[in-house]
Amino acid sequence: MRRELAEGRNVMVFCWHLELMPRLARLLEEATGEKAPILWADKVAPKKREAWIDKEIVGKGRRILVVNPVAVQTGLNNLVHFASVVWYENPACNPLIRRQAIGRVRRIGQNLQARVYPRSTRGRCRRCCTGCSCTRSG
């Protein structure tokens, strides 16, 4: 995160579980010194999200956005403001939501090569997390 910001890249952080978003935003603010607003899907209507991003993010020079990937899966063209995407959590192994969310950054108007950083685990932990997060129950 710090490296991306130091390179002048704006970062969008996807968090699947809504309950974790405020804590994640606080931790990001403490670690980077940058404000990390949250785009709440239930508080900002779909038709108003693009204007909200223009006003609250672009207009205020914010460089970090914490968001649930479902909130950006429909046509938000102004997300090219972000050039880096960090997946804090796996999007329930739904490749469609993941592709749509990343597609909001990789589109016409993006001036930088988009970078996507998935959650990082190693060794046994990686095998366990992948197995658990990609297995459907029921």
Kinemage of the C-alpha trace (Angstrom):
@kinemage 1
@onewidth
@group {chain A} dominant
@subgroup {mainchain}
@vectorlist {calphas} color= white
{ca met a 1} P 0.000 0.000 0.000
{ca arg a 2} L 2.715 2.456 0.967
{ca arg a 3} L 4.694 1.687 -2.204
{ca glu a 4} L 1.659 2.240 -4.418
{ca leu a 5} L 0.905 5.576 -2.749
{ca ala a 6} L 4.580 6.611 -2.913
{ca glu a 7} L 4.481 5.990 -6.665
{ca gly a 8} L 1.509 8.352 -6.932
{ca arg a 9} L -0.990 5.555 -7.527
{ca asn a 10} L -4.463 5.671 -6.006
{ca val a 11} L -5.557 2.428 -4.367
{ca met a 12} L -8.959 0.768 -4.110
{ca val a 13} L -9.222 -1.894 -1.409
{ca phe a 14} L -11.936 -4.513 -1.782
{ca cys a 15} L -13.323 -5.955 1.425
{ca trp a 16} L -15.992 -8.638 1.204
{ca his a 17} L -17.272 -8.550 4.796
{ca leu a 18} L -18.981 -5.264 5.582
{ca glu a 19} L -18.302 -5.579 9.311
{ca leu a 20} L -14.547 -5.387 8.647
{ca met a 21} L -14.622 -2.279 6.465
{ca pro a 22} L -14.514 0.374 9.244
{ca arg a 23} L -11.637 -1.365 11.013
{ca leu a 24} L -9.762 -1.844 7.748
{ca ala a 25} L -10.233 1.845 6.870
{ca arg a 26} L -8.954 2.877 10.316
{ca leu a 27} L -5.893 0.608 10.035
{ca leu a 28} L -5.128 1.957 6.553
{ca glu a 29} L -5.402 5.536 7.810
{ca glu a 30} L -3.078 4.782 10.730
{ca ala a 31} L -0.541 3.022 8.499
{ca thr a 32} L -0.496 5.539 5.645
{ca gly a 33} L -1.596 8.863 7.129
{ca glu a 34} L -4.151 9.072 4.308
{ca lys a 35} L -7.917 9.248 4.774
{ca ala a 36} L -9.568 5.984 3.653
{ca pro a 37} L -13.257 6.659 2.904
{ca ile a 38} L -15.708 3.775 2.631
{ca leu a 39} L -18.229 3.482 -0.194
{ca trp a 40} L -21.246 1.837 1.436
{ca ala a 41} L -23.571 0.142 -1.037
{ca asp a 42} L -26.546 0.503 1.316
{ca lys a 43} L -25.918 4.211 2.027
{ca val a 44} L -25.133 5.456 -1.479
{ca ala a 45} L -27.746 4.521 -4.071
{ca pro a 46} L -26.391 2.948 -7.296
{ca lys a 47} L -27.425 5.954 -9.404
{ca lys a 48} L -25.600 8.323 -7.028
{ca arg a 49} L -22.347 6.385 -6.600
{ca glu a 50} L -20.516 7.971 -9.523
{ca ala a 51} L -21.346 11.468 -8.237
{ca trp a 52} L -20.358 10.400 -4.702
{ca ile a 53} L -16.961 9.199 -5.977
{ca asp a 54} L -16.438 12.451 -7.911
{ca lys a 55} L -17.295 14.551 -4.832
{ca glu a 56} L -15.906 12.524 -1.924
{ca ile a 57} L -12.881 10.892 -3.549
{ca val a 58} L -11.721 12.721 -6.668
{ca gly a 59} L -12.886 16.175 -5.545
{ca lys a 60} L -11.214 15.876 -2.149
{ca gly a 61} L -8.016 14.358 -3.511
{ca arg a 62} L -8.476 11.076 -1.659
{ca arg a 63} L -6.052 8.355 -2.685
{ca ile a 64} L -7.600 5.320 -0.959
{ca leu a 65} L -11.103 3.883 -1.214
{ca val a 66} L -12.409 0.926 0.794
{ca val a 67} L -15.355 -0.750 -0.880
{ca asn a 68} L -17.286 -3.988 -1.152
{ca pro a 69} L -16.850 -5.333 -4.711
{ca val a 70} L -20.620 -5.702 -5.129
{ca ala a 71} L -20.985 -1.912 -4.772
{ca val a 72} L -18.896 -1.278 -7.893
{ca gln a 73} L -19.950 -4.110 -10.164
{ca thr a 74} L -22.278 -1.846 -12.146
{ca gly a 75} L -21.040 0.880 -14.515
{ca leu a 76} L -18.895 3.278 -12.530
{ca asn a 77} L -16.656 4.784 -15.178
{ca asn a 78} L -14.866 7.171 -12.837
{ca leu a 79} L -13.067 4.391 -10.971
{ca val a 80} L -10.177 4.894 -13.404
{ca his a 81} L -9.099 7.342 -10.667
{ca phe a 82} L -7.627 4.211 -9.053
{ca ala a 83} L -4.732 2.389 -10.668
{ca ser a 84} L -4.140 -0.268 -8.025
{ca val a 85} L -6.552 -2.782 -6.549
{ca val a 86} L -5.947 -4.719 -3.352
{ca trp a 87} L -8.161 -7.691 -2.503
{ca tyr a 88} L -8.265 -7.763 1.275
{ca glu a 89} L -10.566 -10.766 1.167
{ca asn a 90} L -11.524 -13.328 -1.409
{ca pro a 91} L -14.796 -12.321 -3.148
{ca ala a 92} L -16.514 -15.585 -2.184
{ca cys a 93} L -14.780 -17.255 -5.130
{ca asn a 94} L -17.192 -15.557 -7.503
{ca pro a 95} L -15.101 -14.894 -10.607
{ca leu a 96} L -17.842 -12.758 -12.180
{ca ile a 97} L -17.849 -10.234 -9.310
{ca arg a 98} L -14.053 -10.221 -9.226
{ca arg a 99} L -13.798 -9.632 -12.989
{ca gln a 100} L -16.444 -6.884 -12.933
{ca ala a 101} L -14.820 -5.094 -10.006
{ca ile a 102} L -11.348 -5.185 -11.554
{ca gly a 103} L -12.863 -4.103 -14.865
{ca arg a 104} L -13.906 -0.808 -13.276
{ca val a 105} L -10.206 0.085 -13.042
{ca arg a 106} L -9.046 -1.471 -16.323
{ca arg a 107} L -10.995 0.624 -18.793
{ca ile a 108} L -10.735 3.461 -21.268
{ca gly a 109} L -9.426 6.549 -19.506
{ca gln a 110} L -6.988 4.684 -17.264
{ca asn a 111} L -3.618 6.398 -17.643
{ca leu a 112} L -1.573 3.866 -15.676
{ca gln a 113} L -1.230 0.124 -16.012
{ca ala a 114} L -3.661 -1.357 -13.504
{ca arg a 115} L -2.125 -3.472 -10.766
{ca val a 116} L -4.151 -6.082 -8.912
{ca tyr a 117} L -2.928 -7.526 -5.631
{ca pro a 118} L -4.739 -10.590 -4.310
{ca arg a 119} L -4.696 -11.623 -0.686
{ca ser a 120} L -1.307 -13.118 0.063
{ca thr a 121} L -0.772 -16.271 2.080
{ca arg a 122} L 2.050 -18.792 2.072
{ca gly a 123} L 2.596 -22.540 2.305
{ca arg a 124} L 0.125 -24.535 4.344
{ca cys a 125} L -1.927 -21.456 5.189
{ca arg a 126} L -2.408 -20.752 1.462
{ca arg a 127} L -3.618 -24.285 0.761
{ca cys a 128} L -5.984 -24.142 3.706
{ca cys a 129} L -7.382 -20.697 2.833
{ca thr a 130} L -7.822 -21.559 -0.830
{ca gly a 131} L -9.519 -24.816 0.006
{ca cys a 132} L -11.857 -23.264 2.538
{ca ser a 133} L -12.734 -20.141 0.596
{ca cys a 134} L -13.404 -21.932 -2.686
{ca thr a 135} L -15.541 -24.746 -1.301
{ca arg a 136} L -19.277 -24.383 -1.377
{ca ser a 137} L -21.254 -25.729 1.524
{ca gly a 138} L -24.673 -27.340 1.327
